[in-house]
Amino acid sequence: MGELIRSNKELSKILLDILGDLTNPLGDM
């Protein structure tokens, strides 16, 4: 169960990173 929660946290972080890149494409520097 803990493994699933950890995976969800990782996915959420990745999704947030992608969303941030989409809304702020210049913030990649």
N, CA, C, O and CB atoms as a CASP TS submission, in Angstrom:
PFRMAT TS
TARGET T0000
AUTHOR 0000-0000-0000
METHOD Language model
MODEL 1
PARENT N/A
ATOM      1  N   MET     1       0.841  -1.207   0.000  1.00  0.00           N
ATOM      2  CA  MET     1       0.000   0.000   0.000  1.00  0.00           C
ATOM      3  C   MET     1       0.877   1.259   0.000  1.00  0.00           C
ATOM      4  O   MET     1       0.601   2.223  -0.715  1.00  0.00           O
ATOM      5  CB  MET     1      -0.952   0.005   1.234  1.00  0.00           C
ATOM      6  N   GLY     2       1.921   1.231   0.802  1.00  0.00           N
ATOM      7  CA  GLY     2       2.830   2.387   0.854  1.00  0.00           C
ATOM      8  C   GLY     2       3.470   2.654  -0.496  1.00  0.00           C
ATOM      9  O   GLY     2       3.699   3.804  -0.872  1.00  0.00           O
ATOM     10  N   GLU     3       3.761   1.566  -1.229  1.00  0.00           N
ATOM     11  CA  GLU     3       4.384   1.710  -2.545  1.00  0.00           C
ATOM     12  C   GLU     3       3.459   2.471  -3.485  1.00  0.00           C
ATOM     13  O   GLU     3       3.910   3.313  -4.262  1.00  0.00           O
ATOM     14  CB  GLU     3       4.734   0.328  -3.139  1.00  0.00           C
ATOM     15  N   LEU     4       2.166   2.176  -3.413  1.00  0.00           N
ATOM     16  CA  LEU     4       1.191   2.843  -4.287  1.00  0.00           C
ATOM     17  C   LEU     4       1.121   4.332  -3.963  1.00  0.00           C
ATOM     18  O   LEU     4       1.077   5.168  -4.865  1.00  0.00           O
ATOM     19  CB  LEU     4      -0.211   2.198  -4.141  1.00  0.00           C
ATOM     20  N   ILE     5       1.111   4.656  -2.687  1.00  0.00           N
ATOM     21  CA  ILE     5       1.051   6.065  -2.270  1.00  0.00           C
ATOM     22  C   ILE     5       2.298   6.797  -2.753  1.00  0.00           C
ATOM     23  O   ILE     5       2.215   7.931  -3.224  1.00  0.00           O
ATOM     24  CB  ILE     5       0.917   6.184  -0.722  1.00  0.00           C
ATOM     25  N   ARG     6       3.455   6.144  -2.635  1.00  0.00           N
ATOM     26  CA  ARG     6       4.697   6.778  -3.066  1.00  0.00           C
ATOM     27  C   ARG     6       4.647   7.040  -4.571  1.00  0.00           C
ATOM     28  O   ARG     6       5.061   8.100  -5.040  1.00  0.00           O
ATOM     29  CB  ARG     6       5.919   5.895  -2.705  1.00  0.00           C
ATOM     30  N   SER     7       4.140   6.071  -5.316  1.00  0.00           N
ATOM     31  CA  SER     7       4.040   6.225  -6.766  1.00  0.00           C
ATOM     32  C   SER     7       3.119   7.394  -7.110  1.00  0.00           C
ATOM     33  O   SER     7       3.404   8.172  -8.020  1.00  0.00           O
ATOM     34  CB  SER     7       3.526   4.922  -7.419  1.00  0.00           C
ATOM     35  N   ASN     8       2.025   7.507  -6.384  1.00  0.00           N
ATOM     36  CA  ASN     8       1.078   8.603  -6.636  1.00  0.00           C
ATOM     37  C   ASN     8       1.744   9.940  -6.373  1.00  0.00           C
ATOM     38  O   ASN     8       1.515  10.904  -7.104  1.00  0.00           O
ATOM     39  CB  ASN     8      -0.185   8.455  -5.759  1.00  0.00           C
ATOM     40  N   LYS     9       2.567  10.007  -5.334  1.00  0.00           N
ATOM     41  CA  LYS     9       3.265  11.267  -5.034  1.00  0.00           C
ATOM     42  C   LYS     9       4.214  11.609  -6.173  1.00  0.00           C
ATOM     43  O   LYS     9       4.303  12.764  -6.590  1.00  0.00           O
ATOM     44  CB  LYS     9       4.044  11.169  -3.690  1.00  0.00           C
ATOM     45  N   GLU    10       4.924  10.599  -6.676  1.00  0.00           N
ATOM     46  CA  GLU    10       5.858  10.823  -7.785  1.00  0.00           C
ATOM     47  C   GLU    10       5.103  11.306  -9.015  1.00  0.00           C
ATOM     48  O   GLU    10       5.532  12.245  -9.686  1.00  0.00           O
ATOM     49  CB  GLU    10       6.645   9.531  -8.111  1.00  0.00           C
ATOM     50  N   LEU    11       3.970  10.659  -9.310  1.00  0.00           N
ATOM     51  CA  LEU    11       3.172  11.049 -10.478  1.00  0.00           C
ATOM     52  C   LEU    11       2.666  12.472 -10.327  1.00  0.00           C
ATOM     53  O   LEU    11       2.681  13.248 -11.282  1.00  0.00           O
ATOM     54  CB  LEU    11       1.989  10.086 -10.677  1.00  0.00           C
ATOM     55  N   SER    12       2.222  12.809  -9.137  1.00  0.00           N
ATOM     56  CA  SER    12       1.702  14.163  -8.903  1.00  0.00           C
ATOM     57  C   SER    12       2.802  15.194  -9.136  1.00  0.00           C
ATOM     58  O   SER    12       2.569  16.246  -9.732  1.00  0.00           O
ATOM     59  CB  SER    12       1.137  14.296  -7.462  1.00  0.00           C
ATOM     60  N   LYS    13       4.018  14.872  -8.654  1.00  0.00           N
ATOM     61  CA  LYS    13       5.130  15.805  -8.815  1.00  0.00           C
ATOM     62  C   LYS    13       5.451  15.988 -10.301  1.00  0.00           C
ATOM     63  O   LYS    13       5.689  17.104 -10.761  1.00  0.00           O
ATOM     64  CB  LYS    13       6.379  15.304  -8.046  1.00  0.00           C
ATOM     65  N   ILE    14       5.453  14.883 -11.039  1.00  0.00           N
ATOM     66  CA  ILE    14       5.753  14.938 -12.471  1.00  0.00           C
ATOM     67  C   ILE    14       4.687  15.752 -13.201  1.00  0.00           C
ATOM     68  O   ILE    14       4.997  16.574 -14.063  1.00  0.00           O
ATOM     69  CB  ILE    14       5.844  13.514 -13.065  1.00  0.00           C
ATOM     70  N   LEU    15       3.428  15.506 -12.841  1.00  0.00           N
ATOM     71  CA  LEU    15       2.329  16.244 -13.490  1.00  0.00           C
ATOM     72  C   LEU    15       2.441  17.732 -13.199  1.00  0.00           C
ATOM     73  O   LEU    15       2.212  18.564 -14.077  1.00  0.00           O
ATOM     74  CB  LEU    15       0.955  15.715 -13.015  1.00  0.00           C
ATOM     75  N   LEU    16       2.795  18.064 -11.959  1.00  0.00           N
ATOM     76  CA  LEU    16       2.931  19.477 -11.599  1.00  0.00           C
ATOM     77  C   LEU    16       4.081  20.104 -12.383  1.00  0.00           C
ATOM     78  O   LEU    16       3.992  21.250 -12.824  1.00  0.00           O
ATOM     79  CB  LEU    16       3.163  19.638 -10.072  1.00  0.00           C
ATOM     80  N   ASP    17       5.164  19.338 -12.550  1.00  0.00           N
ATOM     81  CA  ASP    17       6.304  19.851 -13.317  1.00  0.00           C
ATOM     82  C   ASP    17       5.895  20.127 -14.758  1.00  0.00           C
ATOM     83  O   ASP    17       6.248  21.158 -15.331  1.00  0.00           O
ATOM     84  CB  ASP    17       7.479  18.853 -13.278  1.00  0.00           C
ATOM     85  N   ILE    18       5.141  19.184 -15.339  1.00  0.00           N
ATOM     86  CA  ILE    18       4.702  19.341 -16.729  1.00  0.00           C
ATOM     87  C   ILE    18       3.766  20.537 -16.851  1.00  0.00           C
ATOM     88  O   ILE    18       3.889  21.336 -17.780  1.00  0.00           O
ATOM     89  CB  ILE    18       4.000  18.056 -17.232  1.00  0.00           C
ATOM     90  N   LEU    19       2.834  20.659 -15.917  1.00  0.00           N
ATOM     91  CA  LEU    19       1.890  21.786 -15.944  1.00  0.00           C
ATOM     92  C   LEU    19       2.653  23.098 -15.831  1.00  0.00           C
ATOM     93  O   LEU    19       2.339  24.063 -16.527  1.00  0.00           O
ATOM     94  CB  LEU    19       0.846  21.666 -14.796  1.00  0.00           C
ATOM     95  N   GLY    20       3.640  23.136 -14.968  1.00  0.00           N
ATOM     96  CA  GLY    20       4.434  24.343 -14.801  1.00  0.00           C
ATOM     97  C   GLY    20       5.157  24.704 -16.086  1.00  0.00           C
ATOM     98  O   GLY    20       5.247  25.877 -16.448  1.00  0.00           O
ATOM     99  N   ASP    21       5.675  23.684 -16.780  1.00  0.00           N
ATOM    100  CA  ASP    21       6.371  23.937 -18.045  1.00  0.00           C
ATOM    101  C   ASP    21       5.401  24.469 -19.088  1.00  0.00           C
ATOM    102  O   ASP    21       5.747  25.347 -19.878  1.00  0.00           O
ATOM    103  CB  ASP    21       7.052  22.656 -18.557  1.00  0.00           C
ATOM    104  N   LEU    22       4.183  23.931 -19.088  1.00  0.00           N
ATOM    105  CA  LEU    22       3.197  24.361 -20.092  1.00  0.00           C
ATOM    106  C   LEU    22       2.769  25.802 -19.843  1.00  0.00           C
ATOM    107  O   LEU    22       2.612  26.578 -20.786  1.00  0.00           O
ATOM    108  CB  LEU    22       1.962  23.433 -20.075  1.00  0.00           C
ATOM    109  N   THR    23       2.583  26.158 -18.584  1.00  0.00           N
ATOM    110  CA  THR    23       2.115  27.508 -18.273  1.00  0.00           C
ATOM    111  C   THR    23       3.257  28.516 -18.274  1.00  0.00           C
ATOM    112  O   THR    23       3.031  29.718 -18.408  1.00  0.00           O
ATOM    113  CB  THR    23       1.415  27.524 -16.924  1.00  0.00           C
ATOM    114  N   ASN    24       4.497  28.018 -18.122  1.00  0.00           N
ATOM    115  CA  ASN    24       5.656  28.922 -18.062  1.00  0.00           C
ATOM    116  C   ASN    24       6.820  28.282 -18.820  1.00  0.00           C
ATOM    117  O   ASN    24       7.777  27.817 -18.201  1.00  0.00           O
ATOM    118  CB  ASN    24       6.061  29.229 -16.575  1.00  0.00           C
ATOM    119  N   PRO    25       6.747  28.254 -20.150  1.00  0.00           N
ATOM    120  CA  PRO    25       7.761  27.587 -20.969  1.00  0.00           C
ATOM    121  C   PRO    25       9.155  28.188 -20.807  1.00  0.00           C
ATOM    122  O   PRO    25      10.152  27.521 -21.086  1.00  0.00           O
ATOM    123  CB  PRO    25       7.360  27.645 -22.418  1.00  0.00           C
ATOM    124  N   LEU    26       9.232  29.435 -20.362  1.00  0.00           N
ATOM    125  CA  LEU    26      10.546  30.069 -20.209  1.00  0.00           C
ATOM    126  C   LEU    26      11.177  29.737 -18.862  1.00  0.00           C
ATOM    127  O   LEU    26      12.336  30.078 -18.624  1.00  0.00           O
ATOM    128  CB  LEU    26      10.424  31.582 -20.363  1.00  0.00           C
ATOM    129  N   GLY    27      10.431  29.078 -17.980  1.00  0.00           N
ATOM    130  CA  GLY    27      10.963  28.768 -16.655  1.00  0.00           C
ATOM    131  C   GLY    27      11.852  27.544 -16.645  1.00  0.00           C
ATOM    132  O   GLY    27      12.166  27.020 -15.575  1.00  0.00           O
ATOM    133  N   ASP    28      12.266  27.074 -17.815  1.00  0.00           N
ATOM    134  CA  ASP    28      13.089  25.866 -17.902  1.00  0.00           C
ATOM    135  C   ASP    28      14.566  26.137 -17.648  1.00  0.00           C
ATOM    136  O   ASP    28      15.330  25.200 -17.414  1.00  0.00           O
ATOM    137  CB  ASP    28      12.923  25.230 -19.258  1.00  0.00           C
ATOM    138  N   MET    29      14.977  27.386 -17.690  1.00  0.00           N
ATOM    139  CA  MET    29      16.396  27.697 -17.622  1.00  0.00           C
ATOM    140  C   MET    29      17.054  27.200 -16.350  1.00  0.00           C
ATOM    141  O   MET    29      18.255  27.395 -16.159  1.00  0.00           O
ATOM    142  CB  MET    29      16.596  29.169 -17.740  1.00  0.00           C
TER
END
